[in-house]
């Protein structure tokens, strides 16, 4: 018996662009809610991996880590507070939040702190490289999982899509400008080259989009009420 080496192609990714009530009424919550929670926890784990790798963190975390030097808060707590500050910008942008939006604001920071408490910072360069690489790949998987659950964008992701819609600029341009801005703010607040802004930051910036895009078709929960929107990535 012979088999074809090429299977049927997957349909185009379809994502909801509706409010929280419709998101919940769309069905399949038995899969979507656990997938959302797993994705958000893994997202925080991935950030913790990159911090402990000490070779450069995600762009937003350059700023988050710098802020921890001025306030009596952990990295995860700063992530939570910053998430709600970003959500204030959703009001004039008229972005639609969801269950996942609020869960994102809390769970990513909490799981990042748990990872930092459980995973020690290694001395060997090989282990640090492994942590950073694993963090970037895991972040791509986590992003696809929580976006694919179709329960609302994360705070930073919604800021990006809202600004793109309001200005008419591309998602890629808006994302780039936002991430450059938060890195600059982080450096002005005392962010360090190497451990915080380093090769890991560059790797994340180059790889996270393609990784999330590659994993997303396998993570999206198909829903009859889905209306297509441009998939986006939270940083």
Secondary structure, 3 states (H helix, E strand, C coil): CCCCCCCCCCCCCCCCCCCHHHHHHCCCHHHHHHHHHHHHHHHHHHHHHHHHHCCCCCHHHHHHHHHCCCCCCCHHHHHHHHHHHHHHHHHHHCCCCCHHHHHHHHHHHHHHHHHHHHCCCCCCHHHHHHHHHHHHHHHHHHHHHHHHCCCCCCHHHHHHHHHHHHHCCCHHHHHHHHHHHHHHHHHHCCCCECCCECHHHHHHHHHHHHHHHHHHHHHCCCCCCCCCCCCCCCC
